Amino acid sequence: MTTFDCSPEAARSALSLFEEPPGDATTAADRYATVVWCHLTEPGDSVAHRVVTARGAAAALRAMVEDAPLPELTERERTDARKRWLPRLSARDVADALRVASARGVSLVTARDATWPTQLDDLDVHAPLCLWVRGDAAALTRLRPSVALVGARAASSYGDHVAMELAADLAGGGIPVVSGGAYGIDGAAHRAALAVGGLTIALLAGGAERAYPAGHTRLIDDVAATGAVLSEVPCGSAPTKWRFLQRNRLIAAVADATVVVEAGWRSGSLNTAGHAAALCRQLGAVPGPITSATSAGTHRLLREFGAACITSAQDVREMLGFTAGAAVPDDGRRATDAATRVHDALSSRTWRAATDVARRAGLAVEDTEALLGLLQLEGAATRSAEGWRTAVRTN
């Protein structure tokens, strides 16, 4: 049996590294257990969400650690889940993350807190277990209504201009702007909202304590100073492709409408648009020059998926005034699945054992080994006596 102290006393001791622990023993234990769960799981883990929802975070953690029956799951689900979670069970890692959070002014918001954005509950079993917030957590209560402005990282001058115009008009008029803090459209939207003194929220794929990309450190700091920077993964977590795509569901869920300002045919912004449509959020797209590859994705949304045509901030306001469904667009890329998580866990320079790759990916070792074999066949991974790493491609 794995040894891990789940007692209220241990919870209070651990939380004291980060915040004043709640006086109620049950609340303290659940709060600490929620922190532990977000270390054990990857974003969107529906199995963990089902168990935590059914039992409470502390009772679920205790049952999992003690290998007790979990009737909420099939025996196969329980066995596979424990293989994913247990390698990540480390009180030291949790304590280190809490120390970093404390040093960087990052707070914890759970579904029990008054500042929890209840619109995230629409994600059902794929909702985050908690949010890590740098900045004003109370800002999360002021996001109804709000608009997500997303788009290409390699934006054109046209895309940057439109994003700034929309963000400035909307934020200046009291409608918060949500985005992902990336280069291109995201950055233009955040900057414009800040420039007019409006509220803007950035959702990151890595820990909230550190900007990604690093070139946006000042921008993310400014967002945190007047609004909030959010993440569902604990401090110290690295952004990976899986976490970026899972982060997109939060952007779509927290906002009442998503507007894709500029996007190529296979832009990741179409992933966010797909989540918005699946959640029955309003979806809009800005048309661009028909000769521009950076607008091919927005034209696709307009033509094939019923997105509202956005030419001004007034169009966005009108879109917020009625409900309309839309089909979920396919961004044309390979499904982001466990293989992507395994690939994300590999290094291009360092050989890693399959057990290390499994721990980093949050998967069982045998599943990871099978996926590594498939990646090797695809030419995406290579193996030696020292372990595995990403394949070095030569032209």
C-alpha positions in Angstrom: 0.0 0.0 0.0 1.3 3.5 -0.9 2.0 5.6 2.2 0.6 9.1 2.0 -0.8 11.1 4.9 -4.4 12.3 4.0 -5.3 13.4 7.5 -6.7 16.8 8.4 -3.5 17.5 10.4 -1.3 16.8 7.4 -3.6 18.9 5.2 -3.4 21.9 7.6 0.4 21.6 7.8 0.8 21.5 4.0 -1.6 24.4 3.3 0.2 26.5 5.9 3.0 26.8 3.4 0.7 28.6 1.1 -2.3 30.1 2.9 -4.1 30.3 6.2 -5.7 26.8 6.5 -9.5 26.7 6.9 -10.6 26.2 10.5 -12.9 23.3 9.7 -11.0 20.0 9.5 -13.2 18.6 6.6 -12.8 21.8 4.5 -9.0 21.8 5.1 -8.7 18.2 4.1 -10.8 18.6 1.0 -8.9 21.7 0.0 -5.5 20.0 0.3 -6.7 16.9 -1.4 -7.9 19.0 -4.4 -4.4 20.3 -4.7 -3.0 16.8 -4.6 -5.5 15.6 -7.2 -4.4 18.4 -9.6 -0.9 17.0 -9.3 -2.0 13.5 -10.0 -4.1 14.1 -13.1 -3.8 15.7 -16.5 -6.3 18.4 -17.4 -9.7 17.0 -18.3 -9.4 13.7 -16.5 -13.0 12.6 -16.4 -12.4 9.6 -14.3 -10.8 11.6 -11.5 -13.6 14.2 -11.7 -16.3 11.5 -11.3 -14.7 10.1 -8.2 -14.0 13.5 -6.6 -17.5 14.6 -7.3 -19.1 11.5 -5.9 -17.0 11.3 -2.7 -15.4 14.6 -2.1 -11.7 15.3 -2.8 -10.3 14.0 0.5 -12.4 10.8 0.7 -11.6 10.0 -3.0 -7.9 10.5 -2.4 -7.9 8.3 0.7 -9.8 5.5 -1.2 -7.4 5.7 -4.1 -4.3 5.7 -2.0 -5.5 2.8 0.2 -6.7 0.8 -2.9 -10.3 0.7 -1.5 -13.2 -0.1 -3.8 -14.5 2.7 -6.0 -18.0 1.7 -7.1 -18.2 4.9 -9.2 -15.7 3.2 -11.6 -15.5 -0.1 -13.4 -12.7 -2.3 -12.1 -10.8 -1.6 -15.3 -11.2 2.1 -14.9 -10.0 1.9 -11.3 -7.0 -0.2 -12.1 -5.9 1.9 -15.0 -6.5 5.2 -13.2 -4.3 4.1 -10.2 -1.5 3.2 -12.6 -1.7 6.7 -14.0 -2.0 8.6 -10.7 0.1 6.8 -8.2 3.5 7.5 -9.8 2.7 11.2 -9.4 1.8 10.9 -5.7 4.4 13.0 -3.9 3.9 15.1 -0.8 7.2 16.9 -1.6 6.1 17.9 -5.1 2.9 19.2 -3.7 4.7 21.2 -1.0 7.2 22.6 -3.6 4.3 23.8 -5.8 2.6 25.4 -2.9 5.8 27.3 -1.9 6.1 28.6 -5.4 2.5 29.6 -5.5 2.9 31.5 -2.2 6.1 33.2 -3.4 4.4 34.3 -6.7 1.1 35.4 -5.2 -0.9 32.6 -6.8 -4.1 31.7 -5.0 -6.3 28.6 -5.2 -10.0 28.7 -6.2 -12.2 25.6 -5.9 -15.8 25.0 -6.7 -16.5 25.6 -3.0 -15.3 29.2 -3.2 -17.5 32.2 -3.9 -15.2 33.3 -6.7 -15.5 30.1 -8.6 -16.8 30.8 -12.2 -19.8 28.5 -12.4 -19.9 28.6 -16.2 -17.0 26.1 -16.0 -19.4 23.6 -14.6 -20.9 23.3 -18.1 -17.8 21.2 -18.9 -19.4 18.5 -16.7 -16.8 15.7 -16.0 -14.2 17.6 -18.0 -14.4 20.6 -15.7 -11.2 21.6 -13.9 -10.8 20.4 -10.3 -9.6 23.8 -9.3 -8.0 27.0 -10.7 -4.7 28.6 -9.8 -5.1 32.4 -9.9 -2.5 35.1 -10.1 -4.1 38.5 -9.6 -7.6 39.3 -8.5 -9.6 36.1 -7.9 -12.7 38.3 -7.5 -12.4 39.1 -11.2 -13.7 35.7 -12.0 -17.1 36.8 -10.7 -17.2 39.6 -13.3 -17.0 37.5 -16.5 -20.7 37.4 -17.3 -20.9 38.5 -20.0 -17.4 38.2 -21.5 -15.9 37.5 -24.9 -12.9 35.3 -25.8 -10.8 36.8 -28.6 -8.5 34.2 -30.1 -6.5 33.7 -33.3 -3.3 33.1 -35.0 0.1 33.4 -33.3 1.7 34.5 -36.6 -1.0 37.2 -37.1 -0.9 39.7 -39.9 -1.0 43.4 -39.3 -4.7 43.3 -40.3 -5.4 40.6 -37.7 -3.5 42.6 -35.0 -5.4 45.7 -35.9 -8.9 44.1 -35.8 -8.1 42.3 -32.5 -7.1 45.6 -30.9 -10.1 47.4 -32.2 -12.5 44.8 -31.0 -10.8 44.4 -27.6 -10.5 48.1 -26.9 -14.2 48.7 -27.8 -15.5 45.8 -25.8 -13.3 46.1 -22.8 -13.8 49.9 -22.8 -17.5 49.3 -22.7 -17.4 47.0 -19.8 -17.2 43.6 -21.5 -14.2 41.6 -20.2 -11.9 40.1 -22.8 -10.6 36.5 -22.3 -7.6 35.1 -24.2 -4.6 32.8 -23.9 -1.7 35.1 -23.5 0.1 33.9 -26.7 1.8 35.9 -29.4 -0.3 37.4 -32.2 -4.1 37.8 -31.7 -4.0 36.9 -28.0 -1.4 39.5 -27.1 -3.0 42.2 -29.2 -6.4 41.6 -27.5 -4.8 41.7 -24.0 -2.8 44.9 -24.7 -5.8 46.7 -26.1 -8.0 45.8 -23.2 -5.4 46.9 -20.7 -4.8 50.2 -22.6 -8.5 51.2 -22.1 -8.5 50.2 -18.5 -10.8 47.2 -19.1 -10.8 43.8 -17.5 -8.9 41.0 -19.3 -8.2 37.4 -18.2 -5.4 35.2 -19.5 -5.7 31.4 -19.3 -2.3 29.6 -19.5 -1.4 26.0 -20.4 1.4 25.9 -17.8 1.7 27.1 -14.2 0.2 30.5 -13.5 3.4 31.7 -11.8 5.3 31.9 -15.1 4.5 33.6 -18.4 4.5 31.5 -21.6 5.8 32.6 -24.0 8.6 34.1 -21.9 8.5 37.1 -24.3 5.1 38.0 -22.8 6.4 38.2 -19.2 5.6 41.9 -18.9 2.3 41.5 -20.6 1.2 38.6 -18.3 2.4 40.6 -15.3 0.2 43.5 -16.4 -2.8 41.3 -16.9 -2.3 39.9 -13.3 -1.9 43.4 -11.9 -5.4 44.5 -13.1 -7.2 41.3 -13.9 -6.3 37.6 -13.4 -4.0 35.0 -14.9 -5.5 31.5 -14.6 -4.3 27.9 -14.9 -5.8 24.5 -13.9 -2.3 23.0 -13.5 -0.2 23.6 -10.4 2.7 26.0 -10.2 5.8 24.5 -11.8 3.9 22.7 -14.5 5.2 23.0 -18.1 3.0 23.9 -21.0 2.6 20.9 -23.4 0.6 20.4 -26.6 -2.0 18.4 -24.6 -2.3 21.1 -22.0 -2.7 23.9 -24.6 -5.5 22.1 -26.3 -7.2 21.3 -23.0 -6.7 24.9 -21.9 -8.7 26.0 -24.9 -11.9 24.3 -23.5 -11.5 26.7 -20.5 -11.3 29.7 -22.7 -14.4 28.7 -24.5 -16.3 27.7 -21.3 -15.5 30.8 -19.2 -16.6 33.2 -21.9 -20.2 33.7 -23.2 -18.9 34.1 -26.8 -15.8 33.2 -28.7 -14.6 35.3 -31.7 -11.9 33.9 -33.9 -10.2 37.0 -35.3 -7.7 35.5 -37.7 -6.8 31.8 -38.2 -5.2 29.6 -40.8 -6.9 26.5 -42.1 -5.5 24.3 -39.3 -5.1 26.9 -36.6 -5.4 25.8 -33.0 -8.0 28.5 -32.6 -10.4 26.2 -34.4 -10.0 23.9 -31.5 -11.3 26.7 -29.2 -14.1 27.4 -31.6 -15.1 23.7 -31.5 -15.3 23.8 -27.7 -17.4 26.9 -27.8 -19.8 25.3 -30.3 -20.0 22.1 -28.2 -20.9 24.2 -25.2 -23.6 26.1 -27.1 -21.6 29.3 -26.6 -21.9 32.0 -29.2 -19.3 31.7 -32.0 -18.1 34.5 -34.3 -15.4 34.9 -36.9 -13.9 37.9 -38.6 -13.6 37.8 -42.4 -10.3 38.7 -44.0 -8.9 39.0 -47.5 -9.8 36.0 -49.6 -6.1 35.8 -50.7 -4.9 35.6 -47.1 -3.9 32.1 -45.7 -4.2 33.5 -42.2 -7.9 34.1 -42.7 -8.7 30.7 -44.3 -9.8 29.3 -40.9 -12.2 32.1 -40.1 -13.7 31.8 -43.6 -14.1 28.1 -42.9 -16.0 28.9 -39.7 -18.2 31.3 -41.6 -18.9 29.0 -44.5 -19.1 25.6 -42.9 -20.0 26.0 -39.2 -22.5 28.9 -39.0 -20.2 31.4 -37.2 -21.6 34.9 -37.0 -19.8 37.4 -39.2 -18.0 39.9 -37.0 -17.0 43.2 -38.5 -17.2 45.4 -35.4 -17.6 45.3 -31.6 -21.3 46.0 -32.1 -21.6 42.7 -34.0 -20.2 41.0 -30.9 -22.7 42.8 -28.6 -25.5 41.7 -30.9 -24.2 38.1 -30.8 -24.3 38.1 -27.0 -28.0 39.1 -27.1 -29.3 35.8 -28.6 -28.6 32.0 -28.4 -27.6 30.1 -31.5 -26.0 26.7 -31.8 -23.2 25.7 -34.1 -21.6 22.5 -35.2 -18.2 21.5 -33.8 -15.5 22.2 -36.4 -12.8 19.7 -37.2 -9.4 21.4 -37.3 -8.1 18.7 -39.6 -5.2 17.6 -37.4 -4.6 14.2 -35.8 -6.7 13.7 -32.7 -4.9 14.9 -29.6 -4.8 11.7 -27.6 -2.6 9.8 -25.3 0.1 9.5 -28.0 0.4 13.3 -28.0 0.9 13.2 -24.2 3.6 10.6 -24.6 5.3 12.7 -27.3 5.1 15.8 -25.1 6.8 13.9 -22.3 9.9 13.0 -24.5 13.0 15.2 -24.7 14.9 16.0 -27.9 18.2 16.0 -25.9 17.9 13.6 -23.0 17.2 9.9 -23.1 14.3 9.0 -20.8 13.2 5.6 -19.4 9.7 4.5 -20.3 8.7 4.7 -16.6 9.8 8.4 -16.5 7.9 9.1 -19.8 4.8 7.4 -18.3 5.1 9.5 -15.1 5.4 12.8 -17.1 2.5 11.9 -19.4 0.3 10.7 -16.6 -0.3 7.3 -18.2 0.3 3.7 -17.2 3.7 2.3 -18.1 2.4 -0.5 -20.3 0.2 2.0 -22.2 3.2 4.3 -22.6 5.4 1.6 -23.9 2.9 0.6 -26.6 2.5 4.3 -27.6 6.3 4.8 -27.7 6.4 1.9 -30.2 3.8 3.5 -32.4 5.7 6.8 -32.3 8.9 5.0 -33.2 7.2 3.5 -36.2 6.0 6.9 -37.2 9.5 8.3 -37.0 8.5 10.6 -34.1 10.6 8.8 -31.4 13.8 6.9 -31.2 15.1 4.3 -28.8 18.5 3.3 -27.5 19.9 1.4 -24.6 19.6 4.6 -22.6 15.9 5.0 -23.2 13.7 7.1 -25.4 13.7 10.6 -26.9 12.1 12.5 -29.8 13.5 11.7 -33.2 15.9 14.1 -34.7 14.7 15.0 -38.1 17.1 15.8 -40.9 16.3 17.5 -44.2 
